[in-house]
Amino acid sequence: MPVNRLATVLPIGLFFFVVAGCASAPQPASAPQPASAPQPASAPQPAQRAAGGVGERAAQHAAQLVGKAYRYGGASPSTGFDCSGLVQWSYAQAGRKLPRSTDDQRAVAHRIKVSELRSGDLIFFDQEGKKNSHVGIYVGHGEFVHAPSSGKRVRRDRVDAPYWSKHISEARRLNV
């Protein structure tokens, strides 16, 4: 491709790549739960509390990041976060090293039912026709924290909100 053509095409391609980010579909504010939505567990059982130390701490770290900027490829409070960077950083603060990509994070965790969610579990979503392309951390009481997309900030949303309940693909738990 001639250099002049490359100089024109490259910025346009990068624009769409950066704007797409981790989840660029419109995400409406949380709404009341539809009757058919799965019910996440709101409080861990006593046996779960003992096993949930790292996950609970990761969820607490994620919750403290609400309001931080979204940045594609970002993985720290100073640079901002994309979805998998937020998960990786939160778990690192809790003492557990995780891979960087959404696919790799999914691979190191085992699948659970959405109704079994507890603090620190990972929730994966299908976005723009891409399976498991977005991830968040469940923080309890039906809520998860995630870095949604370009131009937005890390935020807390409800798992049972119409948009998210429609796009949830699976829940996974790390062996910690």
C-alpha positions in Angstrom: 0.0 0.0 0.0 1.4 3.5 -0.8 2.6 5.5 2.1 0.0 8.3 1.5 -2.9 5.8 1.6 -1.5 4.1 4.7 -1.3 7.5 6.5 -5.0 8.0 5.8 -6.2 4.5 6.6 -4.2 3.9 9.8 -5.7 6.7 11.9 -9.2 5.8 10.9 -8.6 2.1 11.8 -7.1 3.1 15.1 -10.1 5.3 15.9 -12.6 2.4 15.5 -10.3 0.1 17.5 -10.0 2.5 20.4 -13.6 3.5 20.4 -14.7 -0.2 20.4 -12.7 -0.9 23.6 -14.0 -3.6 25.8 -17.7 -2.8 25.5 -18.9 0.1 23.4 -22.5 -0.8 23.1 -24.9 1.7 24.8 -25.5 0.8 28.4 -28.6 2.3 30.0 -28.8 3.1 33.7 -29.8 0.3 36.0 -33.5 -0.6 36.1 -35.7 -2.8 38.2 -35.2 -6.5 37.8 -37.3 -8.4 35.3 -39.1 -11.4 36.8 -37.2 -13.9 34.6 -33.7 -12.6 35.5 -31.4 -14.9 37.5 -31.0 -14.1 41.1 -27.4 -13.7 42.3 -26.6 -14.6 45.9 -26.6 -11.5 48.0 -24.6 -12.8 50.9 -22.1 -15.6 51.1 -22.8 -18.6 53.3 -20.4 -19.1 56.2 -18.3 -21.7 54.3 -18.1 -19.3 51.4 -16.8 -16.5 53.6 -13.7 -18.5 54.6 -12.9 -19.4 51.0 -13.6 -16.0 49.6 -10.8 -14.0 51.1 -8.9 -13.1 47.9 -12.1 -12.6 45.9 -13.7 -10.5 48.6 -10.6 -8.3 48.7 -10.4 -8.0 44.9 -14.1 -6.9 44.9 -13.4 -4.3 47.5 -10.5 -2.9 45.5 -12.6 -2.9 42.4 -15.4 -1.0 44.2 -12.9 1.7 45.3 -12.1 2.3 41.6 -15.6 3.5 40.7 -15.2 6.8 38.9 -11.7 6.1 37.4 -11.3 6.7 33.7 -11.8 4.1 31.0 -8.7 3.6 28.8 -8.3 0.9 26.3 -5.3 -1.2 27.4 -5.3 0.6 30.8 -4.4 -1.4 33.9 -3.8 1.1 36.7 -5.6 3.9 38.5 -3.1 6.5 37.1 -3.7 5.5 33.5 -7.3 4.3 33.6 -8.7 0.8 33.0 -10.3 -1.4 30.4 -12.4 -4.2 31.6 -9.7 -6.9 31.9 -7.2 -4.4 33.3 -9.6 -3.6 36.1 -10.0 -7.3 37.0 -6.2 -7.9 36.8 -5.3 -4.9 38.9 -8.0 -5.6 41.6 -6.9 -9.2 42.0 -3.2 -8.1 42.1 -4.0 -5.8 45.0 -5.6 -8.7 46.7 -2.5 -10.8 46.2 -3.5 -12.9 43.2 -1.8 -12.6 39.9 -4.2 -13.0 36.9 -3.6 -13.0 33.1 -4.2 -9.7 31.2 -6.8 -10.6 28.6 -10.5 -11.4 29.1 -10.1 -14.8 27.3 -7.1 -15.8 29.5 -8.9 -14.6 32.7 -11.9 -16.7 31.7 -9.7 -19.7 31.1 -8.2 -19.7 34.7 -11.6 -19.7 36.3 -14.3 -22.4 36.5 -17.9 -21.9 35.4 -20.6 -21.4 38.1 -24.3 -20.6 37.9 -25.2 -16.9 38.0 -27.4 -17.7 41.0 -24.2 -18.8 42.9 -22.4 -15.5 42.5 -20.4 -14.3 45.4 -18.1 -11.3 45.9 -15.0 -11.6 43.7 -16.5 -13.8 41.0 -16.1 -12.8 37.4 -19.1 -12.1 35.1 -18.6 -12.3 31.4 -20.8 -10.6 28.8 -21.4 -10.9 25.0 -20.9 -7.5 23.4 -21.5 -6.5 19.8 -21.7 -10.2 18.7 -18.5 -11.1 20.4 -18.7 -14.0 22.9 -17.3 -13.3 26.4 -15.8 -10.0 25.3 -16.5 -8.0 28.5 -15.8 -8.8 32.1 -16.7 -7.4 35.5 -16.2 -8.3 39.1 -19.2 -9.2 41.2 -19.3 -7.1 44.4 -22.4 -8.5 46.1 -26.0 -7.5 46.5 -26.7 -8.0 42.8 -24.0 -5.6 41.6 -20.8 -5.8 39.7 -18.0 -3.3 38.9 -16.6 -2.9 35.4 -14.8 -0.5 33.0 -17.5 -0.2 30.3 -16.1 1.6 27.3 -14.3 4.7 25.8 -15.6 8.0 27.2 -17.0 6.4 30.3 -15.7 5.6 33.8 -15.4 2.6 36.0 -18.8 2.0 37.4 -21.1 -0.2 39.4 -24.1 -1.8 37.7 -26.8 -4.3 38.6 -26.5 -7.8 37.1 -30.3 -7.9 36.7 -30.5 -4.6 34.8 -32.3 -5.3 31.5 -29.2 -4.5 29.4 -26.8 -6.6 31.4 -29.1 -9.5 32.1 -29.7 -9.8 28.3 -26.0 -9.8 27.6 -24.6 -12.0 30.4 -22.8 -15.0 29.0 -21.5 -16.7 32.1 -20.2 -16.4 35.6 -16.8 -17.8 36.7 -15.0 -18.3 40.0 -11.2 -18.3 40.5 -9.6 -21.1 42.5 -8.0 -18.9 45.2 
